[in-house]
């Protein structure tokens, strides 16, 4: 796991989807990283993991808040190698939006799919967002101290890469189908958390969501 000196985090935003406030998210998640005890940088663009500059290479954990845009395959592989080597990754909301080729995943995005552990499929049936209950379903450092809560957020449904994950929170669709919204997994020597919540400030401003992000950063970085 990462070294035990002053922990460092990097918030990486990327994309061209006008429905997500990348710059606003960068500031919010940087503040949450600071509150979690990290020296936290914010950065634009995913072309930073292959042959990284020191500020990227020295991070113990990366938080991805992305919404479309290009994430080159070699950069995905470099990020995956860094996590397998002991770094942490926290993917929030649209970090799971990947390319589609035919009826399936674009092979160019397979390294990220296998690292993060899922890819976005749809908002599901009915409205694409609404107020709903998030159920905490596992006792884990990421969910420590939290109980079920309500919030207004965008609905995400996704396909998982494998079963090597622990679902930590879920929601129920109107038709009763259970949909995960938070999970944790280990990849090599590293740790990964994916949080489907977090479309905009209506979600980022909720105390339970903020707690989840802080604790996800600490767990993914091996600081739990």
N, C-alpha and C positions, 0 to 999 in steps of 0.2 A: 504494500500500500504506500501512498505518498509519504514523503518525509514529514517529520514532526516539528519543523520550524514554523514561522508565521505562515498560515495557510493562505493560498491565493486562489481566487476564482475569476473566471472570465465569462461575461455575458455576451453571447454572439447573436446578433440579429442579421437577417438576410431575407430578401424577397422583393416581389413587385406586386403583391396583392394589396390593393387599396383598402380592403375591408379590415386590415389589421394595422394597428398603430405601432409600427416597429420602434420608432424613436421614443414614444411614450413608454413602451414596454422596457426598453433598454434602461431608462432611468429608474423605473420601479424595481426591476430585478437587480440592478446594481445596488440600490439601497437595501434590498433584502439580503444580498450577499454580505454587505457591511454589517447589518444587524446580526447575521449568523456568525460573525467573527472573522470574515475573510477580508484581505486586501483585494478589492474587487474592481476589475477593469470592465469597461463596455467596449465592444468592437463591432464594426459593420463588415459583413462579408465572410464567406466560408473558405476563401482561398488562402488559408493561413496555417493549415495543419501539416502540409508537406513542406519540409525544409523551414520549420517555424522560426520566427523571430523570438527573442528571449521572452517577451511579455506573453506570448502564447505558450512557449515550451515550459515556462515556469509555473503555469497554472496547475493546481491540483484537481480542479473540477471545472467543467465547462457547462454553462446553461445555454441551450439553444432555444431561441424564440424566432422561428423562421416561418415565412409565408410565401411559398413558391420561390421563384428565383433559381439560379443555377448553383448546384453543389457538385463540383466535378468529382468523378469517380475516384481519381487518385487522392483527392482531398478526403473523401469519405474513408478510404482505406487507411490513410495516415491517422485520422481520428480514431478509427477502430483499433489500430495498432497501439496508439497511446493509451486507450482505455484498457485493452488487454494487458498492457504493461503495468497497470496500477492506477491510472487516473480515473476520475469520475465523470459521469455525464448525466445531466438532468435535461430531458426534453420536455418542453412545455407546449401544449396545444398544437399549433400547426407544424411543429417540428417533425411530425409524421406524414406530412404531405409529400408524396413522391410521384415520380413520373409513371405513366401508364402506357403500356405497349400492347395493343390488341385488347384482350380481356384480363391481362395480368400486369404484374410489376415490370417496369422498364428495367432490364438487366443492369443498366448504368447505375441504378440506385440500390442494387442488392447489398453492397457493403453496409450502407446506412440501415437498411431494413433488418439485416441480421444483427447489427449492433444495437439499435434502438429497440428492436423486438416487435415492431408493428408498423403498419402503414394505414393511412386514412382511406376509408371507403366512401362514407357519406355522412350526412346529418341524421340519417334514419328517417322513418315515416313522420308525416305531419310537419309541424313548425320546426324551423331550424334552430330556434332558441326559445328559452322560457325559464320559469322558476321551477326548481325541482329540489329534491332531497338527495344529498350525498350521504351514503351509508358507509361508515368505517367498519371494515369486516376483518381486519387483522391487527394484532398487537405487534407493532414494529417500531423501530426508532423514528421512521418517517411520520408515523401517525400518533406518536406518543402524546398523551394528554388531550387528545381530541375525541369528540363524540360526533354523532350524526349532526349535520347542519344543512341549512337551506341556502340557496343562492340563485341568482339569475345568471345564466351563462348559455353559451352556444353548445349544442349537442354534437358530439363526435362519436362515430362508430368506426371500428377498425378491424383489420385482419392481423393476427399475431404471427410472428415468424416461427415460433415453436412454443412448447409448453413450459419452458424453463424460466418461469416468472412466478412471482407471488402477488396476487391481486390484493391491494390494500383498501380500496374503496370502490364503490359501485353506485349505480342509480337504476331505477326501474322505469322503463318506458311506459307510456299510457296503456299499451297492450300487455303489460306485465313482464315483458322480456327484460332480463337483467343485463346491463351493459357495464363493463369495467370503466372506471375513470382514473385509476391510479394503480401502478404496479411497480415493483422493484425486481431487479435481477442482477446476477453476477455474470460478468463476461471476462474470462481469464482471471487476472488478478485485480480487475477493476469492477466498478459498480455502476449500474444504470438505473435511473428512475424515469418513468414517463407519467406525466400529469396531463390528462386531456382537458382539464379546466383552464381558463385563462384567456378568454377571447378579448376582453377589454377591461377598463377600470371598474366596471360593475363587479367583476370577479376579482381583479387584483386588489381591490380595496377591502375585501372581506377578510376579517382576522383569521378564520380557519385556513383560507387559501394561502395567506401570507405565512402562517405557521408551517404549513405543508412545504412550501418552497424553501424556507429556512432550514427545516429539518431534512429535507431531501438533499440539499447541498452538503450539509454536514455528513449525512450518511454516505452519500456517493463519494465524498472525499476521504472517507475512513476516519471521520472525526466524531463519530457517535459514541 
